[in-house]
Amino acid sequence: MASSSNKITHPRMPIPKMSQLLWGTQKKGGAISTFPVVRLNNVVALPGIPKFCEKAFDELQDQLFPLEERPTMWQGTVYTDLDEFEFSKKLTELAAKFDDRTVQIGSYPEMHNKFFKTKLTVESESPDALKTALSALREMLVGHVVYYDSKAWQDTVPKWAEFKNRESQIGNQDFVSKLLEAERIVSEIVEKYPLDQIALSFNGGKDCTILLHLLRLKVDEKYGPGASIQGFHIMVEDQFPEATQFIIDAAKFYNIQVLEFPGPLKTGLAALKKQRPSIIAVLMGSRATDPNGKYMKTAVEWTDSDWPRVLRVCPILNWTYTDVWHMLRGLCVPYCKLYDQVGSCGKSWLLFAKIKENWGKYRLWDVSKLVHFCD
């Protein structure tokens, strides 16, 4: 049995005489871990249940791997829109060039990510070797390396600057001009009106999601990420649970408080003004190609005299369908998963309702044709 200096909690748990019981330290509060692990020389027996194994490793890492003994590791990540099998042979050849084990390359397929298909990781004790390996990976995947950000709603200001710079470097000046114009419009509204006089019309669609990100960007820039945004949602008859869940998730990520009002839009705006009479500027994701967007002469204008009095602000009025998706995917802005299931339906989800109702009657090719002509 182990020596009496080792804390044994059960008399029927024999361990080798030369072994030790290791008690870790809980990360929260610093208390002793609730269970030990056994070490014999350089062999450590961790629990077989994954969650306990991870917990033990986390609580014992300073004992097992003292900080002063750990080598400094440099890490890098590359994301690609290719499936792993499309470049597996080239990757094997590339990894063989670093067979002296100064560089470790890992490849991890992702089946359900909207933005990339494979994640490649590189680790090395040498920053120069890491740089060489990353450059070689990007060269191997030229044309298929994608930008990925799992939390696009954080640090929006520097990420926005980097995004514009990336687009400028590839010569996409027309698109950059649209980005700058939309940014200017939102910035002027945020500078002119206090936050309690600004509201975003948000139904979970792709266009208003663009505005949510732009508004968060300018609010972060002026007030900081802790400042809350006001929003409202005009309810429709065929409200999908996927869209509802996305609104809930986006509200949490982007720190926006979303009120719900019955439609149509005119009725909903009246209800908004009644509940929040201070609202003046209402940001909308209307585009000129939308059924109602074609009646707008400028991106910022007051409602007609027979409507609730608000300033309609449509920063992406002159954007195309392609522009919208280029920004969403270029910044990895989260969007409603219905778009991945079927496609885009302009201002509403009515085509989704039609397709879901008659799903068994359509072949995939037929559905694609419907989606292609809906925006």
LUMNUFI-119759 format. One record per residue (C-alpha): z, x, y; residue number from 0. Coordinates in Angstrom, 2 decimals. Last residue first. Layout:
N
R;Z;X;Y;NUM
...
END
This chain:
375
R;-54.42;-34.44;37.39;374
R;-55.13;-36.76;34.47;373
R;-58.53;-35.45;33.37;372
R;-57.37;-32.61;31.14;371
R;-54.47;-34.65;29.79;370
R;-56.75;-37.30;28.35;369
R;-59.03;-34.69;26.78;368
R;-56.05;-32.89;25.25;367
R;-54.83;-36.17;23.74;366
R;-58.21;-36.72;22.10;365
R;-58.25;-33.20;20.62;364
R;-54.74;-33.74;19.19;363
R;-55.93;-36.87;17.38;362
R;-54.69;-40.10;18.85;361
R;-53.62;-43.29;17.07;360
R;-50.30;-41.92;15.82;359
R;-49.18;-41.13;19.34;358
R;-49.81;-44.63;20.68;357
R;-46.51;-45.20;22.49;356
R;-46.06;-41.48;23.11;355
R;-49.55;-41.24;24.59;354
R;-49.16;-44.24;26.88;353
R;-45.71;-43.21;28.04;352
R;-46.89;-39.65;28.68;351
R;-49.76;-41.12;30.67;350
R;-47.26;-42.95;32.85;349
R;-45.11;-39.86;33.57;348
R;-45.75;-39.89;37.29;347
R;-47.13;-37.95;40.29;346
R;-49.79;-35.90;38.52;345
R;-49.74;-36.28;34.77;344
R;-49.51;-32.76;33.42;343
R;-49.57;-31.75;29.76;342
R;-48.62;-33.03;26.33;341
R;-45.74;-31.25;24.62;340
R;-45.51;-28.27;26.97;339
R;-45.44;-30.55;30.00;338
R;-42.75;-32.67;28.38;337
R;-40.54;-29.57;28.42;336
R;-39.62;-30.17;32.06;335
R;-39.78;-26.98;34.11;334
R;-37.79;-23.76;34.45;333
R;-39.16;-21.33;37.06;332
R;-40.44;-18.24;35.27;331
R;-41.55;-16.73;38.61;330
R;-45.21;-16.36;37.65;329
R;-45.01;-19.36;35.33;328
R;-43.96;-21.82;37.98;327
R;-46.02;-20.08;40.66;326
R;-49.26;-20.04;38.70;325
R;-48.59;-23.56;37.48;324
R;-48.54;-24.94;40.99;323
R;-51.51;-22.91;42.16;322
R;-53.59;-24.08;39.19;321
R;-52.96;-27.75;40.03;320
R;-54.15;-27.01;43.53;319
R;-52.06;-26.54;46.66;318
R;-52.98;-28.15;49.96;317
R;-49.93;-30.41;50.26;316
R;-47.62;-27.68;48.94;315
R;-45.15;-27.80;51.86;314
R;-44.94;-31.63;51.93;313
R;-42.27;-32.58;54.48;312
R;-41.98;-36.28;55.32;311
R;-39.75;-36.78;58.34;310
R;-37.76;-39.95;57.76;309
R;-37.61;-43.41;59.38;308
R;-37.62;-46.03;56.61;307
R;-41.15;-47.46;56.49;306
R;-42.88;-50.09;58.70;305
R;-43.36;-47.59;61.54;304
R;-45.17;-45.08;59.35;303
R;-43.28;-42.03;58.06;302
R;-43.06;-38.96;60.25;301
R;-45.24;-35.93;59.63;300
R;-45.12;-32.46;58.09;299
R;-47.88;-31.23;55.75;298
R;-50.59;-32.74;57.94;297
R;-53.07;-35.62;57.66;296
R;-51.35;-37.43;54.80;295
R;-53.41;-40.26;53.31;294
R;-54.76;-38.08;50.48;293
R;-51.23;-37.47;49.24;292
R;-50.80;-41.06;48.08;291
R;-53.14;-40.85;45.07;290
R;-52.35;-37.15;44.54;289
R;-55.15;-34.62;45.22;288
R;-53.72;-33.83;48.66;287
R;-50.42;-32.78;47.12;286
R;-47.05;-34.51;47.29;285
R;-44.01;-32.52;46.19;284
R;-41.73;-34.10;48.75;283
R;-39.11;-32.70;51.11;282
R;-37.28;-35.36;53.14;281
R;-36.17;-34.38;56.64;280
R;-33.90;-36.77;58.55;279
R;-30.90;-37.63;56.36;278
R;-27.79;-38.50;58.40;277
R;-27.82;-42.10;57.17;276
R;-26.87;-41.04;53.65;275
R;-26.11;-44.24;51.72;274
R;-28.28;-46.51;53.87;273
R;-30.94;-43.85;54.38;272
R;-31.17;-43.28;50.63;271
R;-31.39;-47.00;49.91;270
R;-34.26;-47.33;52.40;269
R;-35.95;-44.31;50.80;268
R;-35.66;-45.95;47.39;267
R;-37.21;-49.18;48.58;266
R;-40.18;-47.34;50.06;265
R;-40.53;-45.15;46.97;264
R;-40.60;-48.02;44.46;263
R;-38.07;-47.75;43.09;262
R;-34.38;-47.90;42.22;261
R;-32.13;-45.12;43.55;260
R;-30.53;-42.10;41.89;259
R;-28.59;-39.42;43.74;258
R;-29.12;-35.74;42.90;257
R;-26.64;-33.07;43.99;256
R;-28.37;-29.68;43.85;255
R;-26.79;-26.42;42.72;254
R;-30.02;-24.93;41.36;253
R;-28.92;-24.38;37.76;252
R;-26.73;-27.49;37.49;251
R;-29.20;-29.83;39.19;250
R;-32.00;-28.32;37.11;249
R;-30.14;-29.17;33.90;248
R;-29.47;-32.78;34.92;247
R;-33.05;-33.26;36.15;246
R;-34.30;-31.74;32.88;245
R;-32.18;-34.16;30.88;244
R;-33.66;-37.14;32.71;243
R;-37.19;-35.84;32.16;242
R;-36.58;-35.39;28.44;241
R;-34.92;-38.83;28.25;240
R;-38.14;-40.38;29.57;239
R;-38.03;-42.91;32.38;238
R;-40.67;-45.58;31.83;237
R;-39.46;-48.07;34.44;236
R;-39.21;-45.62;37.31;235
R;-36.17;-44.32;39.19;234
R;-36.49;-42.67;42.60;233
R;-34.46;-39.46;42.40;232
R;-32.48;-37.98;45.25;231
R;-31.52;-34.52;46.44;230
R;-28.99;-32.72;48.60;229
R;-28.62;-28.95;48.21;228
R;-25.28;-27.18;47.77;227
R;-24.41;-23.88;49.44;226
R;-22.91;-21.35;47.01;225
R;-26.17;-19.41;46.72;224
R;-25.93;-18.14;50.33;223
R;-26.30;-19.96;53.63;222
R;-29.48;-18.60;55.22;221
R;-31.34;-16.80;52.44;220
R;-29.83;-18.90;49.69;219
R;-30.94;-22.04;51.55;218
R;-34.44;-20.58;51.89;217
R;-34.73;-19.76;48.18;216
R;-33.09;-22.98;47.01;215
R;-35.65;-24.89;49.08;214
R;-38.51;-22.95;47.53;213
R;-37.17;-23.48;44.01;212
R;-36.66;-27.20;44.50;211
R;-40.08;-27.40;46.12;210
R;-41.77;-25.97;43.03;209
R;-39.76;-28.40;40.90;208
R;-41.12;-31.16;43.15;207
R;-44.62;-30.27;41.98;206
R;-43.79;-29.89;38.27;205
R;-42.07;-33.24;37.88;204
R;-38.30;-33.64;37.43;203
R;-38.05;-36.66;39.74;202
R;-36.80;-34.80;42.82;201
R;-37.19;-35.97;46.40;200
R;-35.35;-33.24;48.29;199
R;-32.94;-34.04;51.11;198
R;-32.22;-32.45;54.48;197
R;-29.89;-33.80;57.21;196
R;-26.67;-32.70;55.48;195
R;-28.16;-29.22;55.18;194
R;-28.38;-28.70;58.94;193
R;-31.84;-29.13;60.47;192
R;-34.04;-26.71;62.41;191
R;-33.64;-23.52;60.39;190
R;-33.91;-25.26;57.03;189
R;-36.98;-27.19;58.21;188
R;-38.64;-24.06;59.63;187
R;-37.98;-22.16;56.38;186
R;-39.52;-24.93;54.27;185
R;-42.72;-24.84;56.33;184
R;-42.89;-21.03;56.40;183
R;-42.38;-20.74;52.64;182
R;-45.21;-23.18;52.01;181
R;-47.49;-21.17;54.31;180
R;-46.46;-17.84;52.76;179
R;-47.07;-19.06;49.23;178
R;-50.43;-20.51;50.23;177
R;-51.44;-17.19;51.78;176
R;-50.32;-15.41;48.61;175
R;-52.65;-17.68;46.62;174
R;-55.61;-16.76;48.77;173
R;-54.63;-13.08;48.59;172
R;-54.65;-12.75;44.81;171
R;-55.70;-9.09;44.95;170
R;-53.66;-7.87;41.97;169
R;-51.29;-6.00;44.29;168
R;-50.84;-9.03;46.51;167
R;-49.67;-11.15;43.59;166
R;-47.14;-8.54;42.54;165
R;-45.89;-8.23;46.14;164
R;-45.46;-11.98;46.48;163
R;-43.43;-12.01;43.27;162
R;-41.29;-9.05;44.35;161
R;-40.42;-10.78;47.63;160
R;-39.51;-13.97;45.76;159
R;-37.35;-12.02;43.32;158
R;-35.48;-10.42;46.22;157
R;-34.67;-13.86;47.73;156
R;-34.05;-15.84;44.55;155
R;-31.16;-13.76;43.26;154
R;-30.41;-16.50;40.69;153
R;-32.58;-19.57;40.16;152
R;-35.04;-17.61;38.01;151
R;-32.45;-17.13;35.29;150
R;-34.32;-16.17;32.10;149
R;-36.80;-13.98;33.99;148
R;-40.01;-12.85;32.34;147
R;-43.07;-11.07;33.69;146
R;-45.93;-10.80;31.23;145
R;-47.73;-7.88;29.59;144
R;-50.97;-9.07;28.01;143
R;-53.68;-7.41;30.08;142
R;-52.67;-3.97;28.86;141
R;-50.55;-4.24;25.73;140
R;-51.04;-0.66;24.51;139
R;-50.83;0.62;28.09;138
R;-47.61;-1.31;28.60;137
R;-46.17;0.17;25.42;136
R;-47.20;3.71;26.35;135
R;-45.62;3.35;29.78;134
R;-42.42;2.07;28.17;133
R;-42.36;4.99;25.74;132
R;-42.88;7.61;28.46;131
R;-40.19;6.09;30.69;130
R;-37.74;5.98;27.80;129
R;-38.48;9.60;26.92;128
R;-37.79;10.57;30.53;127
R;-34.55;8.58;30.61;126
R;-33.37;10.39;27.46;125
R;-30.77;8.84;25.18;124
R;-33.35;6.24;24.26;123
R;-33.75;2.52;23.72;122
R;-36.92;0.42;23.93;121
R;-37.10;-3.34;23.45;120
R;-40.16;-5.48;22.82;119
R;-40.04;-9.25;23.25;118
R;-42.85;-11.30;21.73;117
R;-44.34;-14.70;22.53;116
R;-43.71;-15.05;26.27;115
R;-43.27;-17.72;28.94;114
R;-42.44;-21.03;27.32;113
R;-40.15;-19.56;24.66;112
R;-39.95;-21.39;21.35;111
R;-41.20;-19.02;18.66;110
R;-40.03;-15.68;20.04;109
R;-41.06;-12.62;18.03;108
R;-38.73;-9.60;18.34;107
R;-40.07;-6.04;18.29;106
R;-37.73;-3.04;18.50;105
R;-38.54;0.50;19.57;104
R;-36.04;3.38;19.18;103
R;-36.70;6.61;21.03;102
R;-35.26;10.07;20.44;101
R;-35.63;9.40;16.73;100
R;-37.90;12.44;16.09;99
R;-40.38;9.85;14.87;98
R;-41.41;9.08;18.44;97
R;-45.16;9.28;17.83;96
R;-44.63;7.11;14.76;95
R;-43.51;4.25;17.04;94
R;-46.98;4.19;18.61;93
R;-48.73;3.99;15.26;92
R;-46.46;1.17;14.15;91
R;-47.06;-0.62;17.45;90
R;-50.83;-0.31;17.04;89
R;-50.61;-1.89;13.59;88
R;-48.30;-4.67;14.79;87
R;-50.51;-5.62;17.77;86
R;-51.79;-9.09;16.89;85
R;-49.06;-9.60;14.26;84
R;-46.43;-9.74;17.00;83
R;-48.02;-12.69;18.75;82
R;-49.35;-11.83;22.18;81
R;-48.02;-13.19;25.49;80
R;-46.03;-10.02;26.03;79
R;-42.57;-9.04;27.27;78
R;-41.44;-5.45;27.78;77
R;-37.80;-4.37;27.85;76
R;-36.08;-1.10;28.78;75
R;-32.88;0.70;27.80;74
R;-31.23;4.01;28.50;73
R;-28.29;5.00;26.34;72
R;-25.52;7.38;27.39;71
R;-23.90;8.73;24.26;70
R;-20.53;7.24;23.31;69
R;-17.78;9.73;22.57;68
R;-15.92;9.39;25.88;67
R;-16.02;5.60;25.60;66
R;-14.32;5.60;22.24;65
R;-16.47;3.88;19.59;64
R;-14.30;2.38;16.87;63
R;-11.22;2.05;19.03;62
R;-13.03;0.83;22.15;61
R;-15.21;-1.46;20.03;60
R;-12.27;-3.16;18.36;59
R;-12.17;-6.50;20.20;58
R;-15.94;-6.95;20.28;57
R;-16.40;-5.85;16.67;56
R;-13.66;-8.22;15.52;55
R;-15.18;-11.15;17.43;54
R;-18.68;-10.43;16.10;53
R;-17.38;-10.24;12.54;52
R;-15.36;-13.41;13.08;51
R;-18.45;-15.32;14.26;50
R;-20.56;-13.87;11.45;49
R;-18.22;-14.65;8.54;48
R;-18.10;-11.52;6.39;47
R;-15.16;-9.98;8.22;46
R;-15.46;-6.24;8.98;45
R;-14.61;-3.44;6.56;44
R;-14.68;-0.11;8.42;43
R;-15.77;3.11;6.70;42
R;-15.23;6.46;8.45;41
R;-11.92;7.25;6.76;40
R;-10.82;3.94;5.28;39
R;-10.61;1.25;7.93;38
R;-9.41;-2.32;7.35;37
R;-9.73;-5.12;9.89;36
R;-6.92;-7.00;11.61;35
R;-6.48;-10.68;12.58;34
R;-5.30;-12.58;15.67;33
R;-6.14;-9.74;18.05;32
R;-3.31;-8.32;20.17;31
R;-3.16;-9.82;23.66;30
R;-5.17;-8.43;26.59;29
R;-5.34;-11.74;28.46;28
R;-8.97;-12.50;27.71;27
R;-10.75;-9.61;26.02;26
R;-8.48;-9.73;23.00;25
R;-7.33;-6.29;21.88;24
R;-7.99;-5.07;18.35;23
R;-5.68;-4.45;15.45;22
R;-6.85;-1.88;12.94;21
R;-5.18;-1.74;9.54;20
R;-5.41;1.69;8.00;19
R;-6.49;3.04;4.61;18
R;-5.05;5.88;2.54;17
R;-3.12;3.58;0.21;16
R;-6.05;1.28;-0.37;15
R;-5.40;-2.34;0.67;14
R;-3.30;-5.01;-0.99;13
R;-3.23;-8.48;0.63;12
R;-0.50;-10.38;-1.19;11
R;2.35;-9.56;1.23;10
R;0.56;-11.27;4.17;9
R;0.89;-10.31;7.84;8
R;0.77;-6.55;7.47;7
R;1.34;-4.47;10.64;6
R;0.79;-0.83;9.77;5
R;3.79;1.37;10.45;4
R;5.14;0.39;7.03;3
R;2.52;2.60;5.39;2
R;-0.42;1.02;3.60;1
R;0.00;0.00;0.00;0
END
